[in-house]
């Protein structure tokens, strides 16, 4: 999945944001299959259950349960055609999510080898906020951060200054 790099900074920032807004222990439904960040959450005393890889555009059953205190969605909503459906059907009363921000100087991400590893959306912060509000969430906390890369060029320089990731903590209205 991480062909030439591991997202150390993204994981560090995401964990700090999660711990600041929903301290462990919490019973979490993490959208997406088990991944390295699921394991990091478990090591920090969160009880994590992941979805099974079902197409959340079509099947939202996993989020339609009250078995969890929190739903997390780290780098998930940009892959969905209609993230509204999932967001509006979540029964947990807390949500922590991150999305990549749209960068005007870079195209949306698209894996050439994995059809499911493509971004249908890359949001501006106001668009993601609006989506959450329309789906019945009140944003309590936000954070943005950059994602510099060790390459030469204009776009790599811009990545030092332009926020790439957006995190929100929201509660059900």
C-alpha positions as CSV (number, residue, x, y, z in Angstrom):
1,X,0.0,0.0,0.0
2,X,2.8,2.4,0.9
3,X,4.9,1.8,-2.2
4,X,7.9,4.1,-1.3
5,X,6.9,5.8,1.9
6,X,5.2,5.3,5.3
7,X,3.0,8.1,6.5
8,X,4.8,8.7,9.8
9,X,3.8,12.4,10.0
10,X,0.2,11.8,9.1
11,X,-0.1,9.0,11.7
12,X,1.5,11.1,14.4
13,X,-0.8,14.1,13.7
14,X,-3.9,11.9,13.5
15,X,-3.1,10.1,16.7
16,X,-2.6,13.4,18.6
17,X,-5.9,14.7,17.2
18,X,-7.7,11.5,18.2
19,X,-6.3,11.4,21.7
20,X,-7.1,15.1,22.3
21,X,-10.7,14.7,21.3
22,X,-11.7,11.1,22.3
23,X,-9.2,9.8,24.9
24,X,-8.8,6.1,25.3
25,X,-10.4,3.8,26.1
26,X,-13.1,4.1,23.5
27,X,-14.9,1.4,21.5
28,X,-14.2,2.4,17.9
29,X,-15.6,1.3,14.6
30,X,-12.9,2.2,12.1
31,X,-14.1,2.5,8.6
32,X,-11.9,0.5,6.2
33,X,-10.1,-2.8,6.6
34,X,-7.6,-3.4,9.3
35,X,-4.5,-1.3,8.6
36,X,-1.3,-0.1,10.3
37,X,-3.2,2.8,11.9
38,X,-5.8,0.5,13.4
39,X,-2.9,-1.3,15.1
40,X,-1.5,2.0,16.4
41,X,-4.9,2.9,17.9
42,X,-5.0,-0.5,19.6
43,X,-1.5,0.0,21.0
44,X,-2.9,3.2,22.5
45,X,-5.7,1.4,24.4
46,X,-8.5,1.9,21.9
47,X,-10.8,-1.1,21.3
48,X,-11.0,-1.1,17.5
49,X,-13.2,-3.0,15.1
50,X,-12.8,-2.4,11.4
51,X,-15.3,-2.8,8.6
52,X,-14.7,-5.7,6.3
53,X,-14.0,-4.0,3.0
54,X,-17.6,-3.8,1.9
55,X,-18.5,-1.0,-0.5
56,X,-19.8,1.7,1.9
57,X,-21.5,3.5,-1.0
58,X,-23.9,0.6,-1.3
59,X,-23.9,-1.1,2.1
60,X,-23.9,1.1,5.2
61,X,-25.0,-1.7,7.6
62,X,-21.7,-1.6,9.5
63,X,-22.3,2.0,10.7
64,X,-26.0,1.4,11.6
65,X,-25.3,-0.1,15.0
66,X,-25.0,1.5,18.4
67,X,-22.3,-0.9,19.5
68,X,-19.6,1.8,19.2
69,X,-18.9,5.0,21.0
70,X,-16.9,6.5,18.1
71,X,-16.6,6.0,14.4
72,X,-13.3,6.8,12.8
73,X,-12.7,7.4,9.1
74,X,-9.1,8.1,8.3
75,X,-8.6,8.7,4.6
76,X,-11.9,7.0,3.6
77,X,-14.5,9.5,2.5
78,X,-12.5,10.7,-0.5
79,X,-12.8,7.2,-2.0
80,X,-16.6,7.1,-1.8
81,X,-18.9,8.4,-4.5
82,X,-21.5,9.4,-1.9
83,X,-20.0,9.9,1.6
84,X,-23.3,11.5,2.6
85,X,-25.0,8.1,2.8
86,X,-22.5,6.7,5.3
87,X,-22.3,9.9,7.3
88,X,-26.0,10.2,7.7
89,X,-26.4,6.5,8.7
90,X,-23.8,6.4,11.5
91,X,-25.5,5.7,14.8
92,X,-22.5,6.4,17.0
93,X,-22.6,9.9,18.5
94,X,-18.9,10.8,17.8
95,X,-16.9,10.9,14.6
96,X,-13.2,11.5,14.0
97,X,-12.3,11.8,10.4
98,X,-9.5,12.9,8.2
99,X,-9.5,13.7,4.5
100,X,-6.9,14.9,2.0
101,X,-7.4,18.5,1.1
102,X,-7.7,19.5,-2.6
103,X,-4.5,20.9,-3.8
104,X,-4.8,23.3,-6.7
105,X,-1.3,22.5,-7.9
106,X,-1.8,18.7,-8.0
107,X,-4.3,16.3,-9.5
108,X,-6.5,14.0,-7.5
109,X,-4.7,10.7,-6.4
110,X,-5.3,7.7,-8.6
111,X,-3.5,4.4,-8.2
112,X,-2.8,2.7,-11.5
113,X,-2.8,-0.8,-10.0
114,X,-5.7,-0.7,-7.5
115,X,-9.2,0.3,-8.6
116,X,-10.3,0.9,-5.0
117,X,-7.3,3.1,-4.2
118,X,-8.5,6.2,-6.0
119,X,-9.9,9.5,-4.9
120,X,-13.3,10.4,-6.1
121,X,-13.3,13.5,-4.0
122,X,-10.5,15.7,-2.6
123,X,-12.2,18.3,-0.4
124,X,-11.7,21.9,0.4
125,X,-12.2,22.3,4.2
126,X,-15.5,24.2,3.8
127,X,-16.9,21.4,1.5
128,X,-16.2,18.7,4.1
129,X,-17.6,20.9,6.9
130,X,-20.8,21.4,4.8
131,X,-21.1,17.7,4.1
132,X,-20.8,16.8,7.8
133,X,-23.4,19.5,8.7
134,X,-25.9,18.3,6.1
135,X,-25.5,14.7,7.4
136,X,-26.4,15.8,11.0
137,X,-23.0,16.4,12.6
138,X,-21.7,19.4,14.6
139,X,-18.0,20.0,14.2
140,X,-16.3,20.5,17.6
141,X,-12.6,20.5,16.6
142,X,-10.6,20.9,13.5
143,X,-6.9,20.6,12.5
144,X,-4.9,20.9,9.3
145,X,-1.3,19.9,8.5
146,X,1.1,19.9,5.7
147,X,2.8,16.8,4.1
148,X,6.2,17.8,2.8
149,X,8.0,15.4,0.5
150,X,11.7,15.0,-0.1
151,X,11.8,15.9,-3.8
152,X,12.9,18.8,-5.8
153,X,10.5,21.1,-7.7
154,X,7.8,23.7,-7.3
155,X,5.1,21.3,-6.1
156,X,7.3,19.8,-3.4
157,X,8.2,23.3,-2.2
158,X,4.5,24.2,-2.1
159,X,3.8,21.1,0.0
160,X,5.9,22.6,2.8
161,X,3.4,25.5,3.2
162,X,0.0,24.2,1.9
163,X,-2.0,22.0,4.3
164,X,-2.7,18.6,2.8
165,X,-4.7,16.9,5.5
166,X,-7.8,18.0,7.4
167,X,-9.1,16.3,10.6
168,X,-12.4,16.9,12.3
169,X,-14.0,15.8,15.5
170,X,-17.8,16.0,15.3
171,X,-20.7,15.0,17.4
172,X,-24.2,13.9,16.3
173,X,-26.7,16.7,16.5
